[in-house]
Amino acid sequence: MISIVKAVRVISSLGFLGVLLFVYAYLPNTVKLPLDYLEATEITMEKGNLFYTVIGVFALVSMVSFFATRMINTLPAREMNFKRNLNSWSISFMAIINIFLIFSLIIISIINDSESTVSSYYALLAYIGPILLVLWLVLLVFLITRRVIVKN
């Protein structure tokens, strides 16, 4: 199971890097990042700064996931099933973060594409990432709650 989760994480990481490079190539020099659609509040940033910011977020999340996995591996051996579940969750959470970043980059690309005619169809992408994050956090609470109930 863990090897499948690791493969999904690697594929999502490669997908993220591919989407990042593709989006970066087609972004204008000044990128608009809307903050509020009702008031049309937006910030602008150079595409190089956006690139390095997104790479920084990716690296930070990767390091946190790596260290979380290492900390989970320090659990006692008698907790093997719980350790395996938490390890799988930690690795798969990195894949979920990658998917969230991919959808965010696609949305930024669509917003900044002046020739795009599909800009009204990206609203679904804005909901998929946060929903996946919330579901994965609920899964973590479920794993911990189940562990506490089984132990008592």
Secondary structure by P-SEA (a helix, b strand, c coil): caaaaaaaaaaaaaaaaaaaaaaaaccccbbbbbccccccccccccaaaaaaaaaaaaaaaaaaaaaaaaaaaaccccaaaaaaaaaaaaaaaaaaaaaaaaaaaaaaaaaacccccccccccccccaaaaaaaaaaaaaaaaaaaaaaaac
